[in-house]
Amino acid sequence: MTNIIPEIPHAFVTGYPVGHSLSPQIHRFWLKKYNLAGTYDAVEVKPENFETFINSLKKKGFCGGNVTLPHKEEAFRLSEKKDQAATRIGAANTLWFENNILCASNTDGYGFEANLDDFAPGWGGNAALVIGAGGAARAVIYTLEQRGFENIYLVNRTRARADKLAGYFGHQVKARNWSEIDDLVPLADLIVNTTSLGMTNNLIKKDSEPFIHLDQAKPSVLVTDIVYTPLMTPILLQAKARNLNYVDGIGMLLHQAVPGFERWFGIRPVVDNELRQEILGKMGQ
């Protein structure tokens, strides 16, 4: 594999908006830690200007970059070479040049898996309950497919979106009504929240009913949430109160950054507690 890496590599994260992204802090932390010459900057691009931006990457001196909402599907479309993860998920979050060809991957699934591997080694099972049917759910379901889950129950507040996503992946993914969520809890070896329920800017009132009840969960179940603001979301607090195994979502963000950094800067970085504390500090947590 030959990467086109300038003498001083320049990488980016782009989205609209993109000011909230923690990617610059992550990659700059690694650049400093490994004493590497290189830059990583946030570049806000409106959807109508995205194709022009992608076509100008080499002219602007970029060796690649990250793509966040709402550009992931368009990045996939515009890339010339796509890996298996990007192809199966249908979206790209990591771009790089290889022999002058724009290549694409989706590392969200890798980040999800690596985070659970860190804090719940040996995780797995037969049945998973995935809450939400957006882009993040696609990456999670792809990973669970690869991990060998035979039954992936998918619930979403809009049933039609769950049906569409289940149809995309095939028989292993079974769409269910939102009202069935508590009935599916006892079946699950893994419960994953991919929705914004519980985010700091979408907090459920303290006296409101939880959107899921874990009282019938298997003692061995693993509960995780891809949301990381706040770090302990309502579903994780509920798991903790019931002494269930749980993993927070910040590690997914950190691990998904690893493959891109290696592509652009030539060193595979390590996700460790030092990085975790650095990023949590930036978040004020």
C-alpha positions as CSV (number, residue, x, y, z in Angstrom):
1,M,0.0,0.0,0.0
2,T,1.4,3.4,-1.0
3,N,0.0,6.5,0.7
4,I,0.5,9.9,-0.8
5,I,1.8,11.7,2.3
6,P,3.3,15.2,1.8
7,E,6.5,16.2,3.6
8,I,4.3,17.7,6.3
9,P,0.9,15.9,6.2
10,H,-2.2,18.1,6.5
11,A,-5.5,16.4,7.5
12,F,-9.0,17.7,8.3
13,V,-12.4,17.0,9.7
14,T,-15.3,18.4,7.8
15,G,-19.0,18.7,8.6
16,Y,-21.8,21.2,8.8
17,P,-21.6,22.4,11.5
18,V,-18.2,21.1,12.6
19,G,-17.2,23.4,15.5
20,H,-18.4,20.9,18.1
21,S,-16.1,18.2,16.8
22,L,-13.5,16.8,19.2
23,S,-11.4,15.3,16.4
24,P,-8.9,18.2,16.3
25,Q,-8.2,17.7,20.0
26,I,-7.7,13.9,19.5
27,H,-5.4,14.1,16.5
28,R,-3.4,17.1,17.8
29,F,-2.9,15.2,21.1
30,W,-1.3,12.3,19.1
31,L,0.8,14.6,16.9
32,K,2.3,16.1,20.0
33,K,2.6,12.8,21.9
34,Y,4.5,11.2,19.0
35,N,6.4,14.4,18.1
36,L,5.2,14.4,14.5
37,A,5.1,17.2,12.0
38,G,1.6,17.6,10.7
39,T,-1.6,19.5,11.1
40,Y,-5.3,18.6,11.7
41,D,-7.9,21.3,11.3
42,A,-11.7,21.6,11.3
43,V,-13.1,22.8,8.0
44,E,-16.8,23.7,7.9
45,V,-18.4,23.0,4.5
46,K,-22.0,23.5,3.5
47,P,-23.6,20.5,1.8
48,E,-23.9,22.4,-1.5
49,N,-20.2,23.0,-1.5
50,F,-19.0,19.6,-0.4
51,E,-18.3,18.1,-3.8
52,T,-16.2,21.1,-4.7
53,F,-14.3,20.8,-1.4
54,I,-13.6,17.1,-2.0
55,N,-12.4,17.8,-5.6
56,S,-9.9,20.4,-4.2
57,L,-8.3,18.2,-1.5
58,K,-5.0,17.6,-3.4
59,K,-4.8,21.3,-4.5
60,K,-5.3,22.4,-0.9
61,G,-2.5,20.0,0.2
62,F,-4.6,17.6,2.2
63,C,-3.5,14.0,2.5
64,G,-7.0,13.0,3.8
65,G,-9.4,13.6,6.6
66,N,-12.5,12.8,8.6
67,V,-16.0,13.4,7.5
68,T,-18.9,13.9,9.9
69,L,-22.6,14.8,9.5
70,P,-24.2,15.5,7.1
71,H,-21.5,14.5,4.6
72,K,-20.8,10.8,5.2
73,E,-23.0,9.4,2.5
74,E,-21.8,12.0,-0.1
75,A,-18.2,11.2,0.9
76,F,-18.9,7.6,0.2
77,R,-20.3,8.4,-3.2
78,L,-17.5,10.7,-4.3
79,S,-14.6,8.4,-3.2
80,E,-13.0,6.3,-6.0
81,K,-12.2,3.3,-3.9
82,K,-14.2,2.0,-0.9
83,D,-13.3,-0.6,1.6
84,Q,-15.6,-3.3,2.9
85,A,-16.8,-1.4,6.0
86,A,-17.7,1.7,4.0
87,T,-19.4,-0.3,1.3
88,R,-21.5,-2.3,3.8
89,I,-22.5,0.7,5.9
90,G,-23.0,2.9,2.8
91,A,-21.2,5.9,4.3
92,A,-17.6,7.1,4.8
93,N,-16.0,8.9,7.7
94,T,-12.3,8.6,6.7
95,L,-10.7,9.6,3.5
96,W,-7.1,9.2,2.2
97,F,-5.1,9.1,-1.0
98,E,-3.5,5.9,-2.3
99,N,-1.6,6.2,-5.6
100,N,-3.5,9.4,-6.2
101,I,-6.8,7.6,-5.8
102,L,-9.3,8.9,-3.1
103,C,-10.1,6.0,-0.8
104,A,-12.8,5.8,1.8
105,S,-13.5,3.8,4.9
106,N,-16.0,3.9,7.7
107,T,-14.2,3.4,11.1
108,D,-17.3,4.0,13.3
109,G,-17.9,0.2,13.6
110,Y,-14.2,-0.4,14.4
111,G,-14.4,2.3,17.1
112,F,-17.5,0.7,18.6
113,E,-15.9,-2.7,18.6
114,A,-12.6,-1.6,20.0
115,N,-14.2,0.3,22.8
116,L,-16.1,-2.7,24.0
117,D,-13.0,-4.9,23.6
118,D,-11.2,-2.5,25.9
119,F,-13.7,-2.5,28.7
120,A,-15.7,-5.8,28.2
121,P,-13.2,-8.3,26.8
122,G,-14.8,-11.3,25.2
123,W,-18.2,-9.6,24.7
124,G,-20.6,-11.2,22.3
125,G,-23.7,-13.3,22.3
126,N,-26.6,-14.4,20.1
127,A,-29.0,-11.5,20.5
128,A,-28.6,-7.8,20.5
129,L,-31.1,-5.0,21.0
130,V,-30.2,-1.9,19.0
131,I,-32.1,1.3,19.7
132,G,-32.2,3.8,16.8
133,A,-32.1,3.5,13.1
134,G,-29.8,6.3,12.0
135,G,-26.3,6.3,10.5
136,A,-24.6,5.2,13.8
137,A,-27.0,2.2,14.0
138,R,-25.7,1.1,10.5
139,A,-22.1,1.0,11.8
140,V,-23.2,-0.8,14.9
141,I,-25.2,-3.4,13.0
142,Y,-22.4,-4.0,10.6
143,T,-20.1,-4.7,13.5
144,L,-22.6,-7.1,15.2
145,E,-22.9,-8.9,11.9
146,Q,-19.1,-9.4,11.8
147,R,-19.1,-10.4,15.4
148,G,-21.6,-13.3,14.8
149,F,-24.8,-12.1,16.4
150,E,-27.6,-14.1,14.9
151,N,-30.5,-12.0,16.1
152,I,-30.3,-8.2,16.0
153,Y,-33.5,-6.6,17.2
154,L,-33.9,-3.0,16.0
155,V,-36.4,-0.5,17.5
156,N,-36.9,3.0,16.4
157,R,-39.5,5.6,17.3
158,T,-40.4,5.7,13.6
159,R,-41.1,2.1,12.6
160,A,-40.6,2.8,8.9
161,R,-37.0,3.7,9.4
162,A,-36.3,0.5,11.3
163,D,-38.0,-1.5,8.6
164,K,-35.9,0.2,5.9
165,L,-32.6,-0.5,7.8
166,A,-33.6,-4.1,8.6
167,G,-34.4,-4.6,4.9
168,Y,-31.0,-3.2,4.0
169,F,-29.1,-5.7,6.2
170,G,-31.2,-8.8,5.8
171,H,-32.7,-11.6,7.9
172,Q,-30.5,-11.2,11.0
173,V,-31.9,-7.7,11.7
174,K,-35.5,-7.8,12.9
175,A,-37.4,-4.5,13.1
176,R,-39.8,-4.2,16.0
177,N,-42.2,-1.5,17.3
178,W,-41.0,1.0,19.8
179,S,-43.7,-0.2,22.2
180,E,-42.0,-3.7,22.3
181,I,-38.7,-2.4,23.6
182,D,-39.1,-3.7,27.2
183,D,-40.3,-7.1,25.9
184,L,-37.0,-7.4,24.0
185,V,-34.8,-6.6,27.0
186,P,-34.8,-10.1,28.5
187,L,-33.6,-11.6,25.1
188,A,-30.6,-9.4,24.7
189,D,-27.0,-10.3,25.4
190,L,-26.1,-6.7,24.3
191,I,-28.1,-3.5,24.4
192,V,-26.9,-0.5,22.4
193,N,-28.4,2.9,22.4
194,T,-27.6,4.8,19.2
195,T,-30.2,7.6,19.6
196,S,-29.8,11.1,21.1
197,L,-32.1,10.2,24.0
198,G,-30.1,11.2,27.1
199,M,-27.8,13.7,25.4
200,T,-27.0,16.9,27.3
201,N,-29.1,19.0,24.9
202,N,-31.9,16.4,24.8
203,L,-32.2,15.4,28.4
204,I,-35.3,13.6,29.6
205,K,-37.0,15.3,32.5
206,K,-35.9,13.7,35.8
207,D,-39.5,12.8,36.7
208,S,-40.3,11.3,33.3
209,E,-40.6,7.6,32.5
210,P,-37.4,6.0,31.2
211,F,-37.6,5.0,27.5
212,I,-36.4,1.5,28.4
213,H,-36.6,-0.6,31.6
214,L,-33.7,-2.9,32.4
215,D,-35.3,-4.7,35.4
216,Q,-35.8,-7.9,33.3
217,A,-32.4,-7.8,31.7
218,K,-30.1,-10.9,31.9
219,P,-27.5,-10.5,34.7
220,S,-24.8,-11.0,32.0
221,V,-26.1,-8.4,29.6
222,L,-23.7,-5.7,28.4
223,V,-25.3,-2.2,28.0
224,T,-23.6,0.6,26.0
225,D,-24.5,4.0,24.7
226,I,-22.7,5.7,21.8
227,V,-23.6,9.1,23.3
228,Y,-20.8,10.6,25.4
229,T,-22.3,13.9,26.5
230,P,-23.0,13.3,29.3
231,L,-20.6,10.4,29.8
232,M,-23.2,8.6,32.0
233,T,-26.4,8.7,30.1
234,P,-29.8,7.6,31.6
235,I,-29.5,4.1,30.2
236,L,-26.0,3.7,31.6
237,L,-27.1,5.0,35.0
238,Q,-29.9,2.5,35.0
239,A,-27.5,-0.3,34.2
240,K,-25.1,0.8,36.9
241,A,-28.0,0.9,39.5
242,R,-28.8,-2.7,38.6
243,N,-25.2,-3.8,38.8
244,L,-25.2,-4.7,35.1
245,N,-22.1,-4.5,32.9
246,Y,-21.9,-1.2,30.9
247,V,-19.5,0.7,28.7
248,D,-19.7,4.5,28.0
249,G,-19.4,5.9,24.5
250,I,-16.3,8.1,24.6
251,G,-14.0,5.2,23.7
252,M,-15.8,4.7,20.4
253,L,-15.0,8.3,19.4
254,L,-11.3,7.8,20.4
255,H,-10.9,4.5,18.7
256,Q,-12.6,5.4,15.4
257,A,-9.8,8.1,15.0
258,V,-7.0,5.5,15.0
259,P,-7.1,4.2,11.4
260,G,-7.2,7.6,9.9
261,F,-4.3,8.9,11.9
262,E,-2.2,5.9,10.8
263,R,-3.1,6.6,7.2
264,W,-2.2,10.3,7.3
265,F,0.7,10.5,9.7
266,G,2.3,7.0,9.4
267,I,2.1,5.9,13.0
268,R,-0.7,3.8,14.6
269,P,-1.6,5.7,17.8
270,V,-2.7,4.1,21.1
271,V,-6.0,4.9,22.8
272,D,-5.1,5.0,26.5
273,N,-6.3,6.6,29.7
274,E,-4.1,9.7,29.1
275,L,-5.9,10.5,25.9
276,R,-9.3,9.6,27.5
277,Q,-8.7,12.0,30.4
278,E,-7.4,14.7,28.0
279,I,-10.6,14.6,26.0
280,L,-12.9,14.3,29.0
281,G,-11.2,17.4,30.3
282,K,-11.8,19.3,27.1
283,M,-15.5,18.3,27.4
284,G,-15.6,19.5,31.0
285,Q,-16.3,16.1,32.4
